[in-house]
């Protein structure tokens, strides 16, 4: 039982953030594609409503946008040039491919350990 709990508490190697807005049919389609991608390769997931934070208003007319990044340590995710972005109409295979690219850089995901 203890080993099972330990596995459940480990971070997944990939983190995806979906930037969306309430009245966005493409965002609904994006959620479906992400759900199918999760079946192939589980990932951490957060959804951000771009209308609720001025910081993300840059995506106001570009949603849906996803950021795909490796997880780092207990709470962090990679930032900057290492993030893959997909916008508008993306398919499950594109999401999975971008996750594989992120993991293939510098030894892949670290599953919750510092330094890889």
MDAnalysis code that builds the backbone (N, CA, C; Angstrom):
import MDAnalysis as mda
import numpy as np

u = mda.Universe.empty(348, n_residues=116, atom_resindex=np.repeat(np.arange(116), 3), trajectory=True)
u.add_TopologyAttr("name", ["N", "CA", "C"] * 116)
u.add_TopologyAttr("resid", np.arange(1, 117))
u.add_TopologyAttr("resname", ["UNK", "UNK", "UNK", "UNK", "UNK", "UNK", "UNK", "UNK", "UNK", "UNK", "UNK", "UNK", "UNK", "UNK", "UNK", "UNK", "UNK", "UNK", "UNK", "UNK", "UNK", "UNK", "UNK", "UNK", "UNK", "UNK", "UNK", "UNK", "UNK", "UNK", "UNK", "UNK", "UNK", "UNK", "UNK", "UNK", "UNK", "UNK", "UNK", "UNK", "UNK", "UNK", "UNK", "UNK", "UNK", "UNK", "UNK", "UNK", "UNK", "UNK", "UNK", "UNK", "UNK", "UNK", "UNK", "UNK", "UNK", "UNK", "UNK", "UNK", "UNK", "UNK", "UNK", "UNK", "UNK", "UNK", "UNK", "UNK", "UNK", "UNK", "UNK", "UNK", "UNK", "UNK", "UNK", "UNK", "UNK", "UNK", "UNK", "UNK", "UNK", "UNK", "UNK", "UNK", "UNK", "UNK", "UNK", "UNK", "UNK", "UNK", "UNK", "UNK", "UNK", "UNK", "UNK", "UNK", "UNK", "UNK", "UNK", "UNK", "UNK", "UNK", "UNK", "UNK", "UNK", "UNK", "UNK", "UNK", "UNK", "UNK", "UNK", "UNK", "UNK", "UNK", "UNK", "UNK"])
u.atoms.positions = np.array([
    [0.825, -1.200, 0.000],
    [0.000, 0.000, 0.000],
    [0.866, 1.259, 0.000],
    [1.929, 1.228, 0.790],
    [2.801, 2.391, 0.875],
    [3.446, 2.694, -0.473],
    [3.847, 1.652, -1.196],
    [4.463, 1.834, -2.507],
    [3.451, 2.436, -3.489],
    [2.206, 2.003, -3.427],
    [1.160, 2.544, -4.291],
    [0.947, 4.026, -4.002],
    [0.892, 4.399, -2.740],
    [0.722, 5.798, -2.364],
    [1.888, 6.634, -2.878],
    [3.086, 6.108, -2.761],
    [4.269, 6.811, -3.258],
    [4.165, 7.070, -4.756],
    [3.708, 6.084, -5.501],
    [3.548, 6.251, -6.946],
    [2.485, 7.299, -7.271],
    [1.406, 7.315, -6.502],
    [0.337, 8.280, -6.742],
    [0.774, 9.713, -6.453],
    [1.697, 9.877, -5.514],
    [2.143, 11.209, -5.137],
    [3.245, 11.751, -6.038],
    [3.830, 10.902, -6.874],
    [4.861, 11.373, -7.795],
    [4.251, 12.297, -8.834],
    [5.015, 13.286, -9.202],
    [4.562, 14.189, -10.263],
    [4.688, 13.499, -11.600],
    [3.806, 13.868, -12.502],
    [3.913, 13.392, -13.875],
    [4.988, 14.217, -14.574],
    [5.664, 13.657, -15.574],
    [6.805, 14.355, -16.182],
    [6.439, 15.546, -17.063],
    [5.169, 15.666, -17.473],
    [4.760, 16.758, -18.363],
    [3.608, 17.537, -17.728],
    [3.657, 18.850, -17.906],
    [2.608, 19.743, -17.408],
    [2.031, 20.507, -18.603],
    [0.710, 20.503, -18.734],
    [0.052, 21.248, -19.807],
    [-0.881, 22.291, -19.199],
    [-0.759, 23.519, -19.688],
    [-1.664, 24.599, -19.308],
    [-2.496, 24.955, -20.532],
    [-3.813, 24.920, -20.371],
    [-4.735, 25.327, -21.435],
    [-5.215, 26.738, -21.134],
    [-4.973, 27.657, -22.057],
    [-5.470, 29.028, -21.955],
    [-6.745, 29.101, -22.783],
    [-7.849, 29.478, -22.129],
    [-9.160, 29.437, -22.782],
    [-10.008, 30.616, -22.315],
    [-11.233, 30.640, -22.796],
    [-12.223, 31.610, -22.331],
    [-13.586, 30.935, -22.369],
    [-14.544, 31.511, -21.685],
    [-15.842, 30.868, -21.486],
    [-16.592, 30.591, -22.786],
    [-16.646, 31.521, -23.679],
    [-17.444, 31.353, -24.894],
    [-16.542, 31.019, -26.079],
    [-15.993, 29.815, -26.056],
    [-15.008, 29.431, -27.061],
    [-15.241, 27.978, -27.463],
    [-15.855, 27.778, -28.615],
    [-16.120, 26.405, -29.062],
    [-14.827, 25.669, -29.410],
    [-13.821, 26.386, -29.901],
    [-12.529, 25.739, -30.162],
    [-11.892, 25.238, -28.866],
    [-12.172, 25.929, -27.757],
    [-11.653, 25.493, -26.461],
    [-12.296, 24.176, -26.041],
    [-13.575, 24.008, -26.341],
    [-14.248, 22.737, -26.063],
    [-13.597, 21.607, -26.853],
    [-13.301, 21.872, -28.115],
    [-12.629, 20.882, -28.952],
    [-11.240, 20.586, -28.399],
    [-10.539, 21.621, -27.950],
    [-9.197, 21.442, -27.381],
    [-9.242, 20.543, -26.151],
    [-10.248, 20.724, -25.301],
    [-10.381, 19.874, -24.113],
    [-10.561, 18.409, -24.510],
    [-11.333, 18.169, -25.555],
    [-11.532, 16.801, -26.042],
    [-10.215, 16.212, -26.531],
    [-9.460, 16.987, -27.308],
    [-8.162, 16.516, -27.813],
    [-7.195, 16.249, -26.662],
    [-7.202, 17.121, -25.650],
    [-6.329, 16.920, -24.493],
    [-6.733, 15.685, -23.703],
    [-8.020, 15.436, -23.596],
    [-8.497, 14.237, -22.913],
    [-7.996, 12.978, -23.620],
    [-8.047, 12.995, -24.937],
    [-7.555, 11.850, -25.709],
    [-6.037, 11.719, -25.594],
    [-5.335, 12.842, -25.546],
    [-3.878, 12.802, -25.373],
    [-3.523, 12.233, -24.003],
    [-4.308, 12.586, -22.975],
    [-4.046, 12.094, -21.628],
    [-4.157, 10.571, -21.574],
    [-5.068, 10.011, -22.361],
    [-5.206, 8.551, -22.414],
    [-3.937, 7.888, -22.949],
    [-3.218, 8.574, -23.814],
    [-1.986, 8.036, -24.400],
    [-0.767, 8.329, -23.531],
    [-0.735, 9.506, -22.910],
    [0.400, 9.941, -22.086],
    [-0.124, 10.879, -20.997],
    [-0.321, 10.371, -19.767],
    [-0.846, 11.226, -18.696],
    [0.051, 12.441, -18.436],
    [-0.575, 13.542, -18.030],
    [0.144, 14.783, -17.777],
    [-0.577, 15.574, -16.700],
    [0.153, 16.497, -16.069],
    [-0.467, 17.440, -15.143],
    [-1.206, 18.481, -15.975],
    [-2.301, 19.007, -15.424],
    [-3.156, 19.888, -16.224],
    [-3.672, 21.051, -15.389],
    [-3.628, 22.235, -15.990],
    [-4.220, 23.437, -15.404],
    [-4.905, 24.195, -16.525],
    [-6.066, 24.753, -16.227],
    [-6.763, 25.579, -17.210],
    [-6.831, 27.014, -16.690],
    [-6.522, 27.970, -17.568],
    [-6.507, 29.385, -17.211],
    [-7.505, 30.125, -18.095],
    [-8.433, 30.850, -17.457],
    [-9.368, 31.706, -18.189],
    [-8.654, 33.027, -18.461],
    [-8.347, 33.300, -19.706],
    [-7.550, 34.482, -20.057],
    [-8.261, 35.794, -19.740],
    [-9.561, 35.754, -19.544],
    [-10.315, 36.972, -19.257],
    [-10.277, 37.342, -17.770],
    [-9.787, 36.456, -16.928],
    [-9.786, 36.705, -15.487],
    [-8.471, 37.281, -14.971],
    [-7.462, 37.356, -15.814],
    [-6.159, 37.866, -15.379],
    [-5.528, 38.643, -16.529],
    [-5.270, 39.916, -16.303],
    [-4.687, 40.765, -17.353],
    [-3.385, 40.191, -17.902],
    [-2.683, 39.454, -17.085],
    [-1.415, 38.849, -17.490],
    [-1.574, 37.972, -18.730],
    [-2.741, 37.351, -18.895],
    [-2.960, 36.416, -20.007],
    [-3.839, 36.994, -21.109],
    [-4.189, 38.268, -21.029],
    [-5.034, 38.890, -22.061],
    [-4.388, 38.859, -23.442],
    [-3.074, 38.660, -23.494],
    [-2.385, 38.568, -24.780],
    [-2.984, 37.443, -25.631],
    [-3.582, 36.446, -24.977],
    [-4.193, 35.321, -25.681],
    [-5.689, 35.513, -25.917],
    [-6.229, 36.666, -25.579],
    [-7.675, 36.906, -25.647],
    [-8.301, 36.476, -26.974],
    [-7.648, 36.779, -28.081],
    [-8.205, 36.445, -29.397],
    [-7.506, 35.252, -30.050],
    [-6.651, 34.577, -29.299],
    [-5.894, 33.443, -29.840],
    [-6.269, 32.105, -29.222],
    [-7.186, 32.089, -28.278],
    [-7.523, 30.831, -27.608],
    [-8.173, 29.848, -28.574],
    [-7.987, 28.578, -28.330],
    [-7.209, 27.975, -27.255],
    [-5.711, 27.951, -27.562],
    [-4.946, 28.068, -26.494],
    [-3.491, 27.938, -26.565],
    [-3.097, 26.964, -25.467],
    [-2.168, 26.063, -25.775],
    [-1.629, 25.223, -24.713],
    [-0.127, 25.424, -24.631],
    [0.366, 25.404, -23.389],
    [1.797, 25.392, -23.107],
    [2.113, 23.999, -22.583],
    [3.134, 23.385, -23.144],
    [3.558, 22.049, -22.739],
    [4.977, 22.170, -22.207],
    [5.188, 21.741, -20.949],
    [6.496, 21.876, -20.315],
    [6.803, 20.647, -19.467],
    [8.095, 20.407, -19.251],
    [8.499, 19.360, -18.309],
    [8.286, 19.863, -16.893],
    [8.000, 18.942, -15.990],
    [7.918, 19.297, -14.579],
    [9.324, 19.265, -13.988],
    [9.538, 20.100, -12.977],
    [10.831, 20.184, -12.300],
    [10.577, 20.157, -10.803],
    [11.257, 19.285, -10.115],
    [11.150, 19.242, -8.663],
    [9.743, 18.963, -8.191],
    [9.433, 19.476, -7.012],
    [8.134, 19.196, -6.415],
    [7.010, 20.054, -6.974],
    [7.313, 21.274, -7.408],
    [6.237, 22.164, -7.843],
    [6.515, 22.911, -9.130],
    [7.727, 22.892, -9.614],
    [8.082, 23.739, -10.736],
    [7.818, 23.130, -12.100],
    [7.827, 24.004, -13.100],
    [7.788, 23.587, -14.501],
    [8.810, 24.422, -15.256],
    [9.344, 23.846, -16.333],
    [10.301, 24.590, -17.141],
    [9.614, 25.782, -17.779],
    [10.388, 26.820, -18.022],
    [9.842, 28.035, -18.620],
    [10.695, 28.458, -19.801],
    [10.256, 29.491, -20.478],
    [11.038, 30.074, -21.562],
    [10.999, 29.274, -22.844],
    [12.148, 29.163, -23.484],
    [12.239, 28.545, -24.804],
    [11.930, 27.049, -24.803],
    [11.997, 26.415, -23.649],
    [11.772, 24.974, -23.592],
    [10.295, 24.602, -23.612],
    [9.421, 25.570, -23.484],
    [7.983, 25.308, -23.531],
    [7.547, 25.180, -24.986],
    [6.721, 24.192, -25.257],
    [6.115, 24.048, -26.583],
    [4.728, 24.672, -26.514],
    [4.354, 25.404, -27.554],
    [3.029, 26.026, -27.615],
    [2.289, 25.501, -28.833],
    [1.020, 25.188, -28.630],
    [0.125, 24.844, -29.732],
    [-1.067, 25.782, -29.628],
    [-1.551, 26.229, -30.787],
    [-2.636, 27.209, -30.791],
    [-3.773, 26.778, -31.708],
    [-4.970, 27.241, -31.378],
    [-6.182, 27.119, -32.189],
    [-6.614, 25.673, -32.395],
    [-6.383, 25.143, -33.570],
    [-6.855, 23.791, -33.912],
    [-5.684, 22.824, -33.890],
    [-5.573, 22.068, -32.814],
    [-4.523, 21.061, -32.732],
    [-5.163, 19.707, -32.479],
    [-4.483, 18.680, -32.899],
    [-4.977, 17.307, -32.795],
    [-4.228, 16.558, -31.698],
    [-4.808, 15.456, -31.269],
    [-4.216, 14.622, -30.234],
    [-2.781, 14.251, -30.575],
    [-2.539, 13.835, -31.810],
    [-1.191, 13.417, -32.219],
    [-0.186, 14.561, -32.087],
    [-0.614, 15.791, -32.354],
    [0.279, 16.944, -32.210],
    [0.629, 17.183, -30.738],
    [-0.360, 17.018, -29.864],
    [-0.127, 17.198, -28.432],
    [0.852, 16.142, -27.932],
    [0.605, 14.886, -28.286],
    [1.483, 13.793, -27.861],
    [2.889, 14.001, -28.421],
    [2.990, 14.407, -29.676],
    [4.292, 14.671, -30.282],
    [5.046, 15.781, -29.565],
    [4.345, 16.843, -29.196],
    [4.980, 17.947, -28.469],
    [5.428, 17.497, -27.081],
    [4.631, 16.638, -26.428],
    [5.040, 16.107, -25.127],
    [6.314, 15.287, -25.274],
    [6.388, 14.465, -26.309],
    [7.581, 13.652, -26.544],
    [8.803, 14.530, -26.804],
    [8.627, 15.619, -27.544],
    [9.734, 16.554, -27.791],
    [10.233, 17.158, -26.485],
    [9.303, 17.586, -25.642],
    [9.666, 18.189, -24.365],
    [10.434, 17.185, -23.510],
    [9.977, 15.945, -23.490],
    [10.634, 14.927, -22.676],
    [11.982, 14.506, -23.239],
    [12.163, 14.605, -24.539],
    [13.421, 14.161, -25.146],
    [14.551, 15.163, -24.945],
    [14.227, 16.391, -24.614],
    [15.258, 17.400, -24.373],
    [15.956, 17.141, -23.050],
    [17.268, 17.093, -23.078],
    [18.102, 16.969, -21.885],
    [17.657, 15.855, -20.954],
    [17.402, 14.684, -21.486],
    [17.159, 13.530, -20.640],
    [15.738, 13.304, -20.196],
    [14.800, 14.123, -20.624],
    [13.393, 13.875, -20.321],
    [12.983, 14.325, -18.937],
    [11.744, 13.991, -18.592],
    [11.158, 14.399, -17.318],
    [11.848, 13.741, -16.149],
    [11.791, 14.396, -14.992],
    [12.512, 13.882, -13.838],
    [11.597, 13.238, -12.816],
    [10.323, 13.192, -13.085],
    [9.346, 12.561, -12.199],
    [9.480, 13.025, -10.751],
    [9.669, 14.345, -10.596],
    [9.623, 14.912, -9.258],
    [10.956, 15.039, -8.557],
    [12.063, 14.676, -9.159],
    [13.366, 14.784, -8.523],
    [14.101, 15.984, -9.081],
    [14.853, 16.650, -8.234],
    [15.642, 17.805, -8.674],
    [16.783, 17.348, -9.563],
    [17.047, 18.136, -10.600],
    [18.231, 17.934, -11.413],
    [18.175, 16.796, -12.385],
    [17.002, 16.192, -12.643],
    [16.866, 15.189, -13.676],
    [17.025, 13.843, -13.186],
])
